[in-house]
Amino acid sequence: MKQLMKSGGILILLLILYAQIQAQHINSLNPADPVQGEAFEIVGSGFEQQQGPWVVEVARVVHRQMLSYHFRVLRWRTDRILVEVPADVPANEYGVQVRIPNRLKGSNGVRLTIRERPANQPPPSLVPWIRRAHVTGQFELWIYGQHFGEVGGGLAKEIPHGGRVHFSGNGRDEDLGIVRWLDNLVRVWLPQACEPGSYRVVVFSGRGTGRANESNSMSVLVRPEMINEANPGLIEGFMHIDSVEPMVIARGTPFTILGDHFDVYRKGKNNSVDRVGQGDRIVELVEIHKGHASSHICNIQNLDPRLFPENLHTGPLQWFNDHISAIAPGDLNPGPFLLRLRDKADNRSSNNIAVRVVLSAGEALSIVTISPNPALPGSELTIRGRNFGEAQGSRVAILNPGRLRLQVRDWSPNKLRLVLPQNLTPGRYSLRIFEDAALTEGSDLYTIQVARSNLPQ
């Protein structure tokens, strides 16, 4: 009898211990098959109020040895945990568990399938990503993208630890000298005596190892006219503006126009094609007020004469076939404008891009952070930034593509609370605060990732 009671006591103790171990329970994963660099949500019950020492452990057996990872937690709740998959974790089958390291206490285990991220697809996490790169004046290479990492305002001497830009092709294989480093723009020097041709550029953010640190590769074309050689060849097409950065321009400050076919080419002797460059083409900001339009010509930016005193009087101007650096006039009235390029020789114009002019950069309506990111359909977003206005008024928040308007729960000058549509298709979106009564968006784009949800529709 004593032996039976002793055995029963041990069994009860084990059951109590098991119940303690299983207090945190995983019901499902959303999605259960994320790609490298994506986020997934652990849906369950009994998770602690605060994360504290708890971790999300992902493990698999390799050659009879346990290989485990602790994934970064983006958001922790008692019934849902949002987790980021490292971009460099091998694609395979794993088991995921919420637990305290080196202790038995933990949740049940659930299968997780990590899929390989397709080549040249932007990651939804903090992995660096290049979306455009081009050579600018005085042999600078400008690389636009996201998640490059920024330290101390992006000064040349304050690049992220381990941050670098690799340049290869046509006999070149080297890291380039940094001019300026920002989270969304890195400027580097083009190598000396760089031959015309196509090159490959990759940004390493210094945030980690493997694919977590390495961006996609982007092809960069170095044309003959960039290195002072003649006869670049005929490039067909007419002026087209893709985008303007920034779209909210402080008067008297420079902005960049990105697109194609901006240069003028003319036939010379012996059927040669000569690059004229800007020629008779101008950058205009068109103001429309009460049905009347007035245009304002923008100066084309010169190189900094303090750095290049030999170009103090003559340039070179920042006008190239795929980008132009211009300066907004200092006497503009604040408000919406249409930006265009016009050829005075034949009066033809490019497409129009809507922008907004403000008195100073501090007055621009701008988004600083959005959380959570990634987010789920139907969830609430908190947007922090500047100059949203005391009340919503005619301003709305939209998602592109599709120009989806978001429900507003709360509006204040520096913080907004918005709700994503419940039936929103998972994917990558651009959020912008839009001035509905004007011709232009009020803020620049901010990219968010919408994850899949298993919530009932």
Secondary structure as the mmCIF struct_conf table of DSSP 4:
data_model
#
loop_
_struct_conf.conf_type_id
_struct_conf.id
_struct_conf.beg_label_comp_id
_struct_conf.beg_label_asym_id
_struct_conf.beg_label_seq_id
_struct_conf.end_label_comp_id
_struct_conf.end_label_asym_id
_struct_conf.end_label_seq_id
HELX_RH_AL_P HELX_RH_AL_P1 LYS A 2 ILE A 21
TURN_TY1_P TURN_TY1_P1 GLN A 22 ALA A 23
BEND BEND1 GLN A 24 GLN A 24
STRN STRN1 HIS A 25 ASN A 30
BEND BEND2 PRO A 31 ASP A 33
HELX_LH_PP_P HELX_LH_PP_P1 PRO A 34 PRO A 34
STRN STRN2 VAL A 35 VAL A 35
TURN_TY1_P TURN_TY1_P2 GLN A 36 GLY A 37
STRN STRN3 ALA A 39 SER A 45
BEND BEND3 GLN A 49 GLN A 50
TURN_TY1_P TURN_TY1_P3 GLY A 52 PRO A 53
STRN STRN4 VAL A 55 VAL A 62
TURN_TY1_P TURN_TY1_P4 HIS A 63 ARG A 64
STRN STRN5 GLN A 65 TRP A 76
BEND BEND4 THR A 78 ASP A 79
STRN STRN6 ARG A 80 GLU A 84
HELX_LH_PP_P HELX_LH_PP_P2 VAL A 85 PRO A 86
TURN_TY1_P TURN_TY1_P5 ALA A 87 ASP A 88
BEND BEND5 VAL A 89 VAL A 89
HELX_LH_PP_P HELX_LH_PP_P3 PRO A 90 PRO A 90
BEND BEND6 ALA A 91 ALA A 91
STRN STRN7 ASN A 92 ARG A 99
TURN_TY1_P TURN_TY1_P6 PRO A 101 ASN A 102
BEND BEND7 ARG A 103 LEU A 104
STRN STRN8 GLY A 106 GLY A 106
STRN STRN9 VAL A 110 ILE A 114
STRN STRN10 ARG A 115 ARG A 115
HELX_LH_PP_P HELX_LH_PP_P4 GLU A 116 PRO A 118
TURN_TY1_P TURN_TY1_P7 ALA A 119 ASN A 120
BEND BEND8 PRO A 124 LEU A 126
STRN STRN11 TRP A 129 THR A 136
HELX_RH_3T_P HELX_RH_3T_P1 GLY A 137 PHE A 139
STRN STRN12 GLU A 140 GLN A 146
BEND BEND9 VAL A 151 VAL A 151
TURN_TY1_P TURN_TY1_P8 GLY A 152 GLY A 154
TURN_TY1_P TURN_TY1_P9 ALA A 156 LYS A 157
HELX_LH_PP_P HELX_LH_PP_P5 ILE A 159 PRO A 160
TURN_TY1_P TURN_TY1_P10 HIS A 161 GLY A 162
STRN STRN13 ARG A 164 GLY A 169
TURN_TY1_P TURN_TY1_P11 ASN A 170 GLY A 171
STRN STRN14 ARG A 172 ASP A 175
HELX_LH_PP_P HELX_LH_PP_P6 LEU A 176 GLY A 177
STRN STRN15 ILE A 178 TRP A 181
BEND BEND10 ASP A 183 ASN A 184
STRN STRN16 LEU A 185 TRP A 189
HELX_LH_PP_P HELX_LH_PP_P7 LEU A 190 PRO A 191
TURN_TY1_P TURN_TY1_P12 GLN A 192 ALA A 193
HELX_LH_PP_P HELX_LH_PP_P8 CYS A 194 GLU A 195
BEND BEND11 PRO A 196 PRO A 196
STRN STRN17 GLY A 197 PHE A 204
BEND BEND12 GLY A 206 THR A 209
HELX_RH_3T_P HELX_RH_3T_P2 GLY A 210 ALA A 212
TURN_TY1_P TURN_TY1_P13 ASN A 213 ASN A 213
STRN STRN18 GLU A 214 GLU A 214
STRN STRN19 MET A 218 VAL A 222
HELX_RH_3T_P HELX_RH_3T_P3 PRO A 224 ILE A 227
TURN_TY1_P TURN_TY1_P14 ASN A 228 ASN A 228
BEND BEND13 ALA A 230 ALA A 230
STRN STRN20 HIS A 240 GLU A 245
BEND BEND14 PRO A 246 MET A 247
STRN STRN21 VAL A 248 ALA A 250
TURN_TY1_P TURN_TY1_P15 ARG A 251 GLY A 252
BEND BEND15 THR A 253 THR A 253
STRN STRN22 PRO A 254 ASP A 260
BEND BEND16 ASP A 263 ASP A 263
STRN STRN23 VAL A 264 LYS A 267
HELX_RH_3T_P HELX_RH_3T_P4 LYS A 269 ASN A 271
STRN STRN24 VAL A 273 GLY A 277
TURN_TY1_P TURN_TY1_P16 GLN A 278 ASP A 280
STRN STRN25 ARG A 281 HIS A 289
TURN_TY1_P TURN_TY1_P17 LYS A 290 GLY A 291
STRN STRN26 HIS A 292 ILE A 300
HELX_LH_PP_P HELX_LH_PP_P9 GLN A 301 GLN A 301
STRN STRN27 ASN A 302 ASN A 302
HELX_LH_PP_P HELX_LH_PP_P10 LEU A 303 LEU A 303
TURN_TY1_P TURN_TY1_P18 PRO A 305 LEU A 307
HELX_RH_3T_P HELX_RH_3T_P5 PRO A 309 ASN A 311
TURN_TY1_P TURN_TY1_P19 LEU A 312 THR A 314
STRN STRN28 LEU A 317 LEU A 317
BEND BEND17 GLN A 318 GLN A 318
STRN STRN29 TRP A 319 TRP A 319
BEND BEND18 ASN A 321 ASP A 322
STRN STRN30 HIS A 323 ILE A 327
TURN_TY1_P TURN_TY1_P20 GLY A 330 ASP A 331
HELX_LH_PP_P HELX_LH_PP_P11 LEU A 332 ASN A 333
BEND BEND19 PRO A 334 PRO A 334
STRN STRN31 GLY A 335 ASP A 343
TURN_TY1_P TURN_TY1_P21 LYS A 344 ASN A 347
STRN STRN32 ARG A 348 SER A 349
STRN STRN33 ILE A 353 VAL A 358
BEND BEND20 LEU A 359 SER A 360
HELX_RH_3T_P HELX_RH_3T_P6 ALA A 361 GLU A 363
BEND BEND21 ALA A 364 ALA A 364
STRN STRN34 SER A 366 SER A 371
BEND BEND22 PRO A 372 PRO A 374
STRN STRN35 ALA A 375 ALA A 375
TURN_TY1_P TURN_TY1_P22 PRO A 377 GLY A 378
STRN STRN36 GLU A 380 ARG A 386
BEND BEND23 GLU A 390 ALA A 391
TURN_TY1_P TURN_TY1_P23 GLY A 393 SER A 394
STRN STRN37 ARG A 395 ASN A 400
TURN_TY1_P TURN_TY1_P24 PRO A 401 ARG A 403
STRN STRN38 LEU A 404 ARG A 405
HELX_LH_PP_P HELX_LH_PP_P12 LEU A 406 LEU A 406
STRN STRN39 GLN A 407 TRP A 411
BEND BEND24 PRO A 413 ASN A 414
STRN STRN40 LYS A 415 VAL A 419
TURN_TY1_P TURN_TY1_P25 GLN A 422 ASN A 423
HELX_LH_PP_P HELX_LH_PP_P13 LEU A 424 THR A 425
BEND BEND25 PRO A 426 PRO A 426
STRN STRN41 GLY A 427 GLU A 435
TURN_TY1_P TURN_TY1_P26 ASP A 436 ALA A 437
BEND BEND26 ALA A 438 THR A 440
STRN STRN42 GLU A 441 GLU A 441
BEND BEND27 GLY A 442 SER A 443
STRN STRN43 TYR A 446 VAL A 450
HELX_LH_PP_P HELX_LH_PP_P14 ALA A 451 ARG A 452
BEND BEND28 LEU A 455 LEU A 455
#
